[in-house]
Structures are given as C-alpha cells and as structure tokens.
Amino acid sequence: MRVSQSVVKSIAMALLLGPISALAGQGNLVSEVQRFRSYPFIDKAYQALRNDEPVEAEKLSRHVLDEISPHVIEARVIVVQALDQQGLYKEALDMAASLPPGDQAALVQSLRLNWINQGDLSAAIVEGWLAEGADAAQREQVLRSYAQRLHELHGPIAALRWLQGRPASELTVTALLERSVFAEQAEQWMAVISDLEPLAADGVLPAESWRRLGLAYVLTDNDRLPAYLQSAPSSEDEAGLRVSAAERAIGQGQAKQAKQLLLPLERAQALSMPQRALLLQAARDDGDVALATELAVRLDRPCLESIEWLSVAAPQLAREALGDCSPAIDPRHWLILAQRLEAEHTLMSAILPEPWNTQRQDYLLARWLARNEFAKARDWLQQQAPSPRRTARLAQIAQSIGDKNAAASEWREHYRATGEIRSADLASFLWLQADRPAEARAFLADVWQRRGELPEPLLSRLVDLYVQAPDLKVSQLDEFARQLPPSARGRLYGALAAQARCGVLAQLTVNAPTDVEELRALGVCSLPQQPGQAVVYLQLAAGAGDIQSRGQLAYALAAAGLPEDAYAQWSSMPADELDIEARLALSRVALTLGHLDAAEQHWQDARSRTLEGWRMGALISEARGRDDQALERYRQAQALGEQPADYYQGAVVAFRAGREELGMQWLRRETELAPENGLFLQEYGMRLAAAATPAERAQAVAPLSKAAMLLPENTDLAQALAFRLIETGELEEARAQLRRSIDLLSVEASEETQRFAARRQHESLERRNRISLATSWSPDGVRRSAGQRRNDEFSHGVLLDHPLDSPFANRLSAYGRIMGAGKDGDALDTIGGGVGLRYMPFQSINLNLYGELFREDKRVADNDLMLRASASFLDEGEYRNDWRVDQSHWPERSLYMDAAWWVDESERLLVTRFTRGHAFKLPTSSAQTLGPYLVGQGTEQDRQQDLRVGAGLRWQLWFDDDRYNAYRRRLSMSVEYQQALGGNLYERANGLQIGIELAL
C-alpha cells in the first residue's frame, strides 16, 4: 500500500507543532525575564515560519538561544522546524536530539519521514534507522516510505529489489502486498506469485491482490489457474480473469485454450458483446466452423466477413454461402471473395455497380480465354448490356480467334463510342493485317479529318496507305499532302522518293519545305534532272542536322557540276558514314578533279571488287596513264559480267596502248552483246572504215549500215557509210546515204560547210559525163598542158569524159576530144581530135594515165598514138580551187605536172606549172570569185625548154545546183601576164595569155 507524501508532511507538522506548548512548559530553566526578552523574537520567528521564511525564523530563534538563553525550548523547536523547511534534515535531527526525551521520538520520526520524502537518502542511513527503532509501527512506516521514495525516484524495480533485500522479520502483510504491487509494475510475475501465494493460502488475500495473483498465473501460464479460478471472490472477478487469460491465449496463438476459457461464460450468458467477439475470434482461429458460424450470426457480423473467413477454412461452404450475401453492401469485397472462390456461376448472374461490374466481366472473360473458351466468352459478352467496354472485349476476342475483319470493325465502333485513339490504331492495323488497306485508309482519313490531328505513328501509317494506294489520283494525293504537317509530309515525300515515284512527287505542290525528310526527298527526286535544285534542298536538310542528307548532298554536288564541293562534302563525313558506293563516288569525283592518286587511294579503300568497282578502277588507271593496269581491270570487270560499255571503254584504252587487235576484238564483242546499240556499231564501223586494207574497210559497211538504221539522225554516220559504199562500188546506195545526210543537215552556217561537201560528193557520184570547153589566146603559143602538140596563137578544145562500169570502181573512163588551133589572125586553121582511155590508179592521188588515138588534120591528116600522164599536187584541203560556203576568201595553190609522148612522131612534151593565189568572193547573189595569182612554169619539148613566171587575175562563176547537188557547172576566165626567164622553146617571148573554160 502506498502512503502519500502529503499525509507524511501533515503528520510531521503535527508532531513538530503539537508539543510546542508542552515544551514551553518545561522551560523552567528560563527566568521570567529571559522569557520576556525572548518573546518578541519567538513571535517574529513564528511569524517568519508562517510567511515561509525559514531562514529568518532560524536566525531569530538562534538569536534567542545564543543571546538570551540556550534553554528556551520553544526556540529550539522553531530552529528544528526552520531547518526542516530548508531541507537541512541532518542538522534538524541533530537539533532535535537536544530536545527533552519525552517528545523526541515523535519529532525525530517526523523529520526522518520528511527527509525520506524530500531527499534521496542512501539505503544505509534508512537501514540504520530501521535497526535503531524499537517501535514496529514506526519501522514499517519508515520502510514503506523509503520503498515508495525509491519507486518515485528510480522506478518499481529499485523499490522491489530493496524490499526483497529486507529481512522477513521487517515485512508485514501490508509490506508484502505493497511489494507485490512493485513486482507487478516491474512485470516480475514470479515475484508476485511468491509474495501473494502464501497470503492466499492463509486466506488473507484482498480481492485486488487476488486479481493480481490470478493475472500472474495467466501471464506465467501457471497450471494452478483452473483451480485458482474456483477461489474467486466474485463471479465478476472470475469472468474478468477468464477474459484476460483468453486474450493472452489468443495473443499467443493458443486459440483452443482461449475458447475453453470463454465457453463456460458463453454458456452462462455471462459474456458481453466484445467478449463474445473475442470468443468468435478464438473459434475462427481454432477452425471451429460451426461455433464461428453460430457466433457470427449472434453477433450479427457482416456476411462478407464470414465468407472471408470461410473462404480459407471451408472454401466450398463459402462458395455456397456467397450467394446469400448481397453484393451491394460492399461490391469490391464481394468481388474479391468471388474471384478468390472462383465462383463463376455466381459471378455470371451477379449485378454489381461500376467499376466492379466491369472487373467482374474482365475476370470471367480472362478465365474463359485462358481456357480457350472463346465462343462461350463471346456468346456471354453479347448478352451483356452494350458499352464501350463490351465492344473492346468483343474486339479482343475476335483478335484472339484470328477474325481480323471482325476485330477491326469492333475497334472502329469502340473508337466511335469513346474517341480513344488506340482503338483507331488497332482498327487500321487489323485491316492492314486482313489485306484491306482501302478500309484502313478511309477510316484513318475520316478520323484525321474529324480530329484535325493524329499521333505520329498513326499519321505515318495514313501516309503509307496513301502512298501505297494504287487507285489514287495525283490530285487526291496533292490535296492530302497540303493538309499534312511538315514532318508527315516529309514522310510522304520520302516514301514516294524511295519507291522511285519522283514523277508523282514532281506534280505535288511544294511550298517552302522545312522538314528534313521532306527536303531530303525533294533533293533525291531533283537529283537526276535538276541537280542544282537538289543541292539547295539537301543543303537545307543537312544544315538542319539530317545525317542521311549529307551523303546525298555530295552526290547532288557532283551531279550539279561542283566536283570540288562534292569532294569536300564527302571528305568531311566520318569514315563510318561512307559505304562502298560513297567511296566509289568519292573516287569518281577525285578522278574528275584530277586528284588521280587520291582517286586511286579512295578506290583501294572502297575494297569494291564488283563489276562497278573494277570499272571505276579501270577509269582511274586510264587517267593515271597506266593503260596496262586499266586493261587488266577491264578484264576483271568483263569477267564479272559482260557489259558492252566495258568492252567499249576497254577498246578505247587498247587502241591508245597500241593494241589494235585487242581493241578491235573488244569492239566486235561489244557489238555482239549490244547488236541494237547504234553508237557501238558506229564506233566499230568507223574503226573498220579506217583500216589499212580495202578488204578490212569493206567489212565496215555492215555495222555502219545497221548503225545508220538505228541512228537515222546521225549525219557523220551517213557520210562515213557513203564513203565506204563508194569504195565498194555501191554508188546508188552511197548517193542515198549522202542525200540522207544532206536532209539532216541544216542550212545554218554551222552545218552548211558539211552539207555543201555532201552535195559536192553527191554531184560527183551522180555525174556520168564530164564535158569541158576551153579556149585560150597566147600570142606566143605558150601552153598550159601537154595534151596539145601544136604551139599556136589560138587554142580550143572540147572534152567529153565518160566513166566506164568496171571492176576498177569508177577509176577508168573513156573520153573523146576535139581540138582546134590557129595563128596569124586565123583562130581555127587546124582541127584535130582523139579518143582514149583514162585511168586513175590511186584513190588518194590525183594521177591520171591516158592512152589516146590522136588525129590531127591540117591540110594533111596525121594519125598518132599519145601516151600521157598528168598529176596535180598541193591543191587539196584549204588550197583547193573550189567554192566555199563558209569563207569570204581563201588561198589557192597548185602544182600541176603533165607529160605526153606521141609515139609515131616520137615527140614528147613536159609541162610543170605552179600557181599560188588568193580568191575573193564577189558581193553578188551568185557564186563568183575574183582572184589574183602568181605562176611559175617550166616546159620542155624535144630538147627545147622554157622557164617563165607570171601574174594573173582569174574570175570564176559556179552555177546549176539543187538540193542534193552542188554546182554542176563552172565558168572561168583568166588574164595572165608572163615573163620569160630562159629557154629557147618560145624564144623567150613575154606577153599576155587569156583563157576561158566552161565545165559542164
């Protein structure tokens, strides 16, 4: 039992103040005077004590004792009281010892109790007091006060330990009861049992201590508890102890023991509702289904709570009982239990509010789908109320069974109901999977138009669908493109470019593109036809950070004729961005720029030993002048795939390297691989046409003829074929080719020269007869040719030359001529003529050989045989005597040599004449020239010679031309002054010579 501190103080004050009057009566050792003198101080000391001024009270009292009389008991008592109030208990006890013995014990006891209650005494002091005291009540009082003080200062354990250390003789029943309280507080239940069991056995245990001992039995699982319960002071105490024991048993997992403790009370209807709930918990923990069910009903516990417990203890019973629980009370809990119990039948018929009804459907569908019961799931779902969720689930089921069309339709309906873009995504995707792109495109286009936007993946899909649609017109695609944001439009353009549909892209409206993919696509499509425009697009794309455009930009720069920029672009790219094609292109550009060693190095770095790679390597070798290496690389390319172009280029290198046979072999192979390639046939034919032998040149006719058919607009080819046909004697076909070339050539100045040459050649081939009329007057009979034997003042001649058809290919002709001469004023006193043959042994040399039967009639007929040879030199090319359409004046030059031998007369005549002049066109509409010239001539006739020089002026007129023939006729007049230099043939005569010639 605990003694309060206030009680102890009250007792101490009573002990101190109570005997004051008695003590005062005993002060017979103090005289009246001393008492009188002390009275004011004593009164003030009492007043100080009442004012809680113990120091002042002590001071006044000690003044009385020190200055008036040490025997004033009242002063001593006040000092003790003042020291007590100051907490100076030891000094107070020392002062109390000086008091009379009769009342000393009570005062000392009071001081000790105050010291215990106010201080922190050591156990040794208290134990000394207990040993001194003879009064049992005072010892118990000190013992309990000190125990209580230990409890206050240091807790129940300190108090318990100190009491446990006291001899049994000092411990009364009250002390034992108080020690059990400390043991209970310290949770030292065995100490509780050891203190209270003897008292219980003696029957002196109070009700409160009975409950304490019972609790100790409970907490120590003491087997004496059942018997101890029989000694309960009351039924309430027994019930309380049983409940406490049951709670502890439940806490320790001993449900069966708890149930046994509580069941008697339940049978006696002694349990409150909370205690009955405790019994329910014990029954459930013990697995007592029947008791738990009964108690749950009696306690009116929630139905789902019972199902929750039954779902573990008796699942089948819980499954059967779940239908009796209303889902509306707690639909979430009900659904969880139904899922845990797998109560499919109950779930199928249950009606739950949202969102749990949706979860119910999802659970059932998940179970059926996991078991592949798709038909059951779809049939059940179709019976449910329409909702977007139901539509989505039907779509998922259709997907699971592979019905893509149905799934797409359901997702479309779900999108229309909810607007969820994922549904549109799935619908379009499934239509694509079902090979129905038109439906996907129409649906996505409708979604796009209604929403005004689409997520990037869906918009990309729509773009791809438009690109892949075969039935869309360009106008529809253009309208679609204009509505797209830049990034999607770039994807559209990129897809068209990737499919090589640049023609379609070119018809689309392009307004200030900004997206890199759009720019790249426009650049790629512009590259073949507009490389400059491609450069602009690709530079913008590359500047915006598009890596793919960097390589394309280099190609565009190269195609735009900016090889330096292309080379710089490729060179600036990291090596890992350069694929084989890019390295080959880099090599090609380096070759274009003349960086031959770099081109070779780039080619080596590409490590491309494909046909294209070897071809590029061969071109590099060509440029580096390593023809043998180039030929070897062309052989490698030809081994990988016979391409006519490789044989052609290889042949060019072979010819340059002097390997004519190999070049012709590769050209022939080239025409075999590409028999319809006119350019290849032309090159092969031209090479054959330039061969050394007529037989080889004749082989050129076939390839040139086929090339002419394949290249009908090629004038050079037509003319080359004409020349070969002339050589082979196919004159009619040669004229046809010349006419074709003339038709192809325009009358513009740039082509008129070539056209006139063709017309002149055509006229030459068409001409069958050559007629010329010539007359001249020379006072001294100086001759210009060896074809006239007489040296007369006047000389006339008419010549008819007719080519003969023969194996000599127009180089043999028959001719006849009439000649007249006169002198001394008679212009014609001699007439003669002859017939003969003329032969040109060489095509390239203007050499003519004649054999003529000559007859001259001057009073007496003279017949003879003339053998003659004539040739002209230095009159070809720019010095020829011919009309020129592209020049206003030109030089002329000729070295004419003529030798004749009259066999019968054994007479010979040699003439060598060199002329050098310059012709000027006359400003007339007809073809006329006027040209001065210088002449040097040497003549020998029967050992007579003549050497002279001269100067002359010649006028010429060309006429009678048509579309295909140059001028057929020519009229020429010349006036020439001659100065003899030596010789005796013409008696060194000087003078004029006038000549007229008409060529018909």
Secondary structure as GFF3:
##gff-version 3
##sequence-region A 1 1000
A	DSSP	alpha_helix	5	17	.	.	.	ID=ss1
A	DSSP	alpha_helix	20	25	.	.	.	ID=ss2
A	DSSP	alpha_helix	32	50	.	.	.	ID=ss3
A	DSSP	alpha_helix	54	63	.	.	.	ID=ss4
A	DSSP	pi_helix	64	68	.	.	.	ID=ss5
A	DSSP	alpha_helix	73	86	.	.	.	ID=ss6
A	DSSP	alpha_helix	89	96	.	.	.	ID=ss7
A	DSSP	alpha_helix	101	118	.	.	.	ID=ss8
A	DSSP	alpha_helix	123	132	.	.	.	ID=ss9
A	DSSP	alpha_helix	136	154	.	.	.	ID=ss10
A	DSSP	alpha_helix	156	164	.	.	.	ID=ss11
A	DSSP	three_ten_helix	168	170	.	.	.	ID=ss12
A	DSSP	alpha_helix	173	185	.	.	.	ID=ss13
A	DSSP	alpha_helix	189	202	.	.	.	ID=ss14
A	DSSP	alpha_helix	207	219	.	.	.	ID=ss15
A	DSSP	alpha_helix	225	229	.	.	.	ID=ss16
A	DSSP	alpha_helix	235	251	.	.	.	ID=ss17
A	DSSP	alpha_helix	255	267	.	.	.	ID=ss18
A	DSSP	alpha_helix	273	286	.	.	.	ID=ss19
A	DSSP	alpha_helix	289	298	.	.	.	ID=ss20
A	DSSP	alpha_helix	303	313	.	.	.	ID=ss21
A	DSSP	alpha_helix	315	321	.	.	.	ID=ss22
A	DSSP	three_ten_helix	322	324	.	.	.	ID=ss23
A	DSSP	alpha_helix	331	341	.	.	.	ID=ss24
A	DSSP	alpha_helix	344	349	.	.	.	ID=ss25
A	DSSP	alpha_helix	356	370	.	.	.	ID=ss26
A	DSSP	alpha_helix	374	382	.	.	.	ID=ss27
A	DSSP	alpha_helix	388	400	.	.	.	ID=ss28
A	DSSP	alpha_helix	404	418	.	.	.	ID=ss29
A	DSSP	alpha_helix	421	433	.	.	.	ID=ss30
A	DSSP	alpha_helix	437	451	.	.	.	ID=ss31
A	DSSP	alpha_helix	456	468	.	.	.	ID=ss32
A	DSSP	alpha_helix	474	483	.	.	.	ID=ss33
A	DSSP	alpha_helix	486	498	.	.	.	ID=ss34
A	DSSP	alpha_helix	502	507	.	.	.	ID=ss35
A	DSSP	alpha_helix	516	526	.	.	.	ID=ss36
A	DSSP	alpha_helix	531	543	.	.	.	ID=ss37
A	DSSP	alpha_helix	547	559	.	.	.	ID=ss38
A	DSSP	alpha_helix	563	572	.	.	.	ID=ss39
A	DSSP	three_ten_helix	575	577	.	.	.	ID=ss40
A	DSSP	alpha_helix	580	593	.	.	.	ID=ss41
A	DSSP	alpha_helix	596	606	.	.	.	ID=ss42
A	DSSP	alpha_helix	611	623	.	.	.	ID=ss43
A	DSSP	alpha_helix	627	640	.	.	.	ID=ss44
A	DSSP	alpha_helix	644	656	.	.	.	ID=ss45
A	DSSP	alpha_helix	660	673	.	.	.	ID=ss46
A	DSSP	alpha_helix	678	689	.	.	.	ID=ss47
A	DSSP	alpha_helix	694	698	.	.	.	ID=ss48
A	DSSP	alpha_helix	701	710	.	.	.	ID=ss49
A	DSSP	alpha_helix	715	727	.	.	.	ID=ss50
A	DSSP	alpha_helix	731	744	.	.	.	ID=ss51
A	DSSP	alpha_helix	749	766	.	.	.	ID=ss52
A	DSSP	beta_strand	770	777	.	.	.	ID=ss53
A	DSSP	beta_strand	794	803	.	.	.	ID=ss54
A	DSSP	beta_strand	812	822	.	.	.	ID=ss55
A	DSSP	beta_strand	830	839	.	.	.	ID=ss56
A	DSSP	beta_strand	847	857	.	.	.	ID=ss57
A	DSSP	beta_strand	861	873	.	.	.	ID=ss58
A	DSSP	three_ten_helix	877	879	.	.	.	ID=ss59
A	DSSP	beta_strand	889	902	.	.	.	ID=ss60
A	DSSP	beta_strand	907	921	.	.	.	ID=ss61
A	DSSP	beta_strand	927	941	.	.	.	ID=ss62
A	DSSP	beta_strand	944	959	.	.	.	ID=ss63
A	DSSP	beta_strand	969	983	.	.	.	ID=ss64
A	DSSP	beta_strand	991	999	.	.	.	ID=ss65
###
